[in-house]
Amino acid sequence: MRGDGLLILGLAALAVYTGLYWESARRAAADMALGHRRVLAPRRTAAAERAQALMSAGVAALALALALVAGFG
């Protein structure tokens, strides 16, 4: 059981790392597509970026919690 829990934690860590990498790649691609176009509503854009980051963090936390429950429960 100890090895299974460690494997699940490793998979959760990989999922978090992959999510963070995907998020930074998505932002870089969006920045390249926009070029130097001016953002018309910077507060709305910042709020949308914050919401996306919180959603990514929430999903990662949920995955970690599920991994801990499944691994040690």
Secondary structure, DSSP 4 states (H G I P E B T S, - for coil): -HHHHHHHHHHHHHHHHHHHHHHHHHHHHHHHHHTTPPPS-HHHHHHHHHHHHHHHHHHHHHHHHHHHHHHH-
